[in-house]
């Protein structure tokens, strides 16, 4: 894979597809072999976290024998996501402990990047950037040559992220969610790119959903010259000029090989992107016509999470992602569709005038059990 500038702030160059290390194989030897296969295939940037189980330890083993010098290594942490000790907080001293701990687990003498993990609201952003806070601790580690660069990852609102970008002179890279099914961060990605911040997108295949067979999405893929839906999904991300690179969660060699192939394929033409965008806009409009997720139909007298059930019904019936829909349905903690007594109270409150009782019947008949 050819290398491009990783934004303009760090001086690094990076390939278009790289390693997401959250879903590595459980077996350490298998994980080491997979990571080295990815590096040998041209992947260079590694995204991991103190919160990803033994990911850092597996990576540390994989980076022996000269592999450390071939990669750009990044890890991250925040106390609001993963408490390591009861005394963890957002202070500079605490994040220094976490930095040193990650370096020990990775068995390295320096980190190319250390990020603030998942800034998900303005309160946490304020804590991270306060005087004596996490960013100050990372900056001190940079001054002492333990860390090279920094940035943050986020699931915050696009509006909040854009406001952070306007004031984060310390930030060199940002990791966003962005894919065919979630385009809401496009403006924030563009804002970061315009300021020279390297933009990384995670979940290009929708956390695996877009890897599932769907006749509807397969038809779209073939209409723009992609053989499979995962190829369509990754090339869609890579065809956005504001996206620097994607990270794919790798758990087998196929994950690596498909991502590398997508990165080597041509970006979609303007005409092809227009076809994709028209399709996705239609899907979004269809979704809003079906169920907007407004939750005005709730609470249900039978404690059914109607919005969650309806989301699963939509993915199963309209998008064709059937196994994923069944798995998500099984994870609903509240009562499911089998608790429906057809009282119709929800239909009286539904802003879209959906026949919810009929959709509950559909859920009972089609979402009951995922395939083993």
SVG drawing of the C-alpha trace seen along z (x, -y; Angstrom):
<svg xmlns="http://www.w3.org/2000/svg" viewBox="-56 -27 71 50">
<polyline fill="none" stroke="black" stroke-width="0.4" points="0.0,0.0 1.2,-3.5 1.7,-5.9 0.0,-9.3 0.5,-12.1 -1.1,-11.3 -2.5,-14.8 0.0,-17.6 0.8,-17.8 2.8,-14.6 5.1,-14.2 4.1,-10.5 3.0,-8.8 0.5,-6.0 -1.2,-3.4 -4.9,-3.6 -5.8,-0.5 -4.4,0.4 -4.7,2.6 -7.6,2.4 -6.5,4.6 -9.7,5.0 -10.7,8.4 -7.4,10.3 -7.5,14.1 -7.6,15.3 -4.6,17.5 -1.4,15.5 0.6,17.4 -2.3,17.0 -2.6,13.3 1.2,12.8 1.1,14.5 -1.9,12.5 -0.4,9.1 2.8,10.0 0.8,11.0 -0.9,7.6 2.4,5.8 4.0,7.9 1.0,7.0 1.6,3.3 -0.4,2.3 1.6,-0.1 -0.5,-1.9 -1.7,0.2 -4.6,-1.0 -5.0,0.7 -6.1,-0.2 -5.4,0.7 -9.1,1.7 -8.8,4.3 -8.1,7.3 -4.7,8.8 -4.4,6.9 -1.4,4.9 0.4,8.0 -0.2,9.8 1.1,6.8 4.2,6.6 5.0,10.2 4.3,9.5 6.7,6.5 9.8,8.5 12.3,9.5 12.4,6.1 8.7,5.6 8.6,2.6 10.5,0.5 8.0,1.2 4.9,-0.2 3.3,-3.4 2.1,-2.2 -0.9,-3.9 -2.7,-3.0 -5.3,-4.9 -7.1,-5.1 -9.6,-7.1 -11.0,-6.5 -14.6,-7.0 -14.3,-4.0 -12.0,-1.6 -11.0,-2.0 -7.8,-0.1 -7.5,-1.1 -10.2,-2.5 -8.1,-5.7 -8.0,-6.4 -8.9,-9.9 -8.3,-12.4 -5.1,-13.9 -1.8,-14.1 -0.2,-11.9 -2.8,-9.1 -2.5,-9.1 1.3,-8.9 0.8,-5.7 -1.4,-4.3 1.1,-5.3 4.0,-3.5 1.7,-0.5 0.9,-0.3 4.5,-0.6 5.3,2.3 2.5,4.4 3.6,3.6 7.2,4.1 8.4,1.0 10.5,-1.9 8.3,-4.5 4.8,-5.0 4.3,-6.8 0.8,-7.9 -1.1,-8.0 -4.7,-9.1 -7.5,-10.2 -10.0,-7.4 -13.5,-8.2 -14.3,-11.8 -18.0,-11.3 -19.3,-14.5 -18.3,-18.1 -17.8,-17.3 -15.1,-14.6 -13.5,-16.9 -13.2,-19.6 -11.7,-17.1 -9.2,-15.8 -8.0,-19.3 -8.1,-21.0 -4.9,-22.3 -3.1,-19.4 -5.3,-17.0 -4.8,-14.1 -3.6,-16.1 -1.0,-17.9 0.2,-14.4 0.5,-13.2 2.3,-16.4 4.8,-15.8 5.4,-12.3 6.0,-13.7 8.5,-16.2 10.3,-13.2 10.3,-11.2 8.1,-8.4 5.4,-9.4 5.7,-10.9 2.3,-12.4 -1.3,-12.5 -5.0,-12.9 -8.3,-11.5 -11.0,-9.1 -14.7,-10.0 -18.4,-9.1 -19.6,-12.5 -22.0,-14.6 -20.7,-16.0 -21.4,-19.5 -19.4,-19.0 -16.5,-17.4 -16.3,-20.3 -16.1,-22.7 -13.3,-20.7 -11.4,-20.7 -11.5,-24.5 -9.5,-24.7 -7.4,-21.5 -3.9,-22.7 -2.5,-19.7 -4.5,-17.1 -2.8,-15.4 -5.2,-12.6 -8.8,-11.7 -10.5,-8.3 -14.2,-8.5 -17.0,-6.0 -18.0,-6.3 -19.5,-3.8 -22.3,-3.2 -24.8,-2.9 -23.5,-5.8 -22.5,-8.9 -23.3,-11.4 -19.7,-12.3 -18.9,-13.3 -18.8,-17.1 -16.7,-16.6 -14.2,-14.5 -14.1,-17.2 -13.4,-19.8 -10.5,-17.8 -9.0,-17.2 -9.2,-20.9 -7.1,-21.7 -4.4,-19.1 -5.5,-16.5 -5.1,-12.9 -8.5,-11.3 -9.0,-7.6 -12.3,-5.8 -13.2,-2.7 -15.9,-0.1 -15.8,-0.6 -17.8,2.7 -20.3,1.6 -18.8,3.8 -19.3,6.8 -22.9,6.1 -21.8,5.1 -20.0,8.4 -23.2,10.3 -25.0,11.3 -27.7,8.8 -29.2,9.0 -30.1,5.3 -26.5,4.1 -25.0,6.7 -26.9,5.3 -25.6,1.8 -22.0,3.2 -22.2,4.8 -23.7,1.7 -20.6,-0.3 -18.1,2.4 -17.5,4.0 -17.6,7.7 -18.8,7.9 -20.5,5.7 -17.4,5.5 -15.4,4.2 -18.1,1.7 -18.1,0.6 -14.3,0.1 -14.0,-1.6 -16.8,-3.9 -14.8,-5.2 -11.6,-5.4 -13.3,-7.3 -14.1,-10.1 -11.2,-12.6 -11.4,-13.7 -10.6,-10.2 -6.9,-9.6 -7.1,-5.9 -9.4,-3.1 -8.7,-0.6 -10.2,2.8 -10.7,5.0 -8.6,8.1 -9.4,11.6 -8.3,13.7 -6.2,13.3 -9.2,12.7 -9.9,9.5 -6.4,8.3 -6.4,9.4 -9.8,7.8 -8.8,4.5 -5.6,4.4 -7.3,5.2 -9.9,2.5 -7.1,0.0 -5.4,0.9 -8.6,0.7 -9.5,-2.6 -11.6,-5.0 -15.1,-5.3 -15.8,-7.9 -18.0,-10.9 -20.8,-9.1 -20.4,-5.9 -20.4,-7.9 -23.6,-9.6 -25.2,-6.2 -24.1,-5.1 -25.3,-8.3 -28.7,-8.2 -29.1,-4.6 -28.2,-5.5 -30.4,-8.5 -33.2,-6.3 -32.4,-3.8 -32.4,-6.7 -35.7,-8.0 -37.2,-4.5 -35.9,-4.1 -37.4,-7.4 -40.7,-6.5 -40.7,-3.1 -39.5,-4.1 -37.6,-7.2 -36.6,-5.8 -38.3,-8.8 -39.6,-6.5 -42.9,-8.4 -44.5,-5.0 -42.9,-4.2 -43.1,-3.3 -44.9,-0.1 -47.3,1.3 -45.6,4.6 -42.1,3.1 -41.2,3.9 -38.3,1.9 -40.4,1.1 -37.7,-1.1 -35.1,1.6 -37.4,4.3 -38.4,2.1 -34.7,1.4 -34.1,5.1 -37.2,5.6 -36.0,3.0 -32.6,4.5 -34.1,8.0 -36.9,7.1 -35.7,4.1 -31.9,4.2 -31.5,8.0 -29.0,8.1 -30.8,11.0 -28.3,12.7 -27.1,9.4 -30.7,8.4 -31.4,11.7 -28.3,11.3 -29.2,7.7 -32.7,8.8 -31.4,11.5 -29.3,8.9 -32.4,6.7 -32.5,6.6 -36.1,5.5 -39.1,7.6 -39.3,8.5 -42.1,8.9 -43.5,12.1 -44.7,10.0 -47.0,7.9 -50.7,8.2 -51.8,6.1 -53.3,3.4 -52.5,0.9 -51.5,-1.9 -48.2,-2.3 -50.0,-2.8 -52.0,-5.6 -48.8,-7.5 -46.7,-6.6 -45.8,-9.7 -45.5,-7.6 -48.8,-5.7 -46.9,-2.4 -48.9,0.8 -46.6,1.7 -48.7,4.7 -48.1,6.3 -44.4,5.6 -44.3,7.2 -45.8,10.3 -43.2,10.2 -40.5,10.0 -41.9,13.0 -42.0,15.1 -38.7,14.1 -36.2,12.8 -36.7,15.4 -33.3,17.1 -30.1,16.3 -28.3,19.1 -25.7,20.9"/>
</svg>
